[in-house]
Amino acid sequence: MHRAEETAFRNEKLSFRALNMLRAVRDGRAQITLSCEPDFYVDGMPCCHQDAAHSLARQGLIAPARLGVLGERVTATLTEFGLLALTTVSGSGSGA
């Protein structure tokens, strides 16, 4: 099983913080920098838990919405697996 698939199907491994970060991406409130370890921003402010952001990117749950220049900040988007992780969590509309 692909790493992102495993995470999506075993979403109990995702913390409350990580799920809220995915919700921010879903709601169009998040940006990431274009790099191998992207920085994460919500509502224009840097996220205080960059390790969680790096993990979401490595697991294939979030991705840049478009191509750009290395280091550029762009809108973040949920991947298919990120969306699956959110939709398989009961009460995914709560909290943010």
Buried (B, 14 or more C-beta within 10 A) or exposed (E): EEEBBEBBBEBEEBEEEBBBBBBBBBEEBBBBBBEEEBBBBBEEEEBEEEEBBBBBBBBBBBBBBEEEEEEBBBBBBBBEBBBBBBEEBEEBEEEE
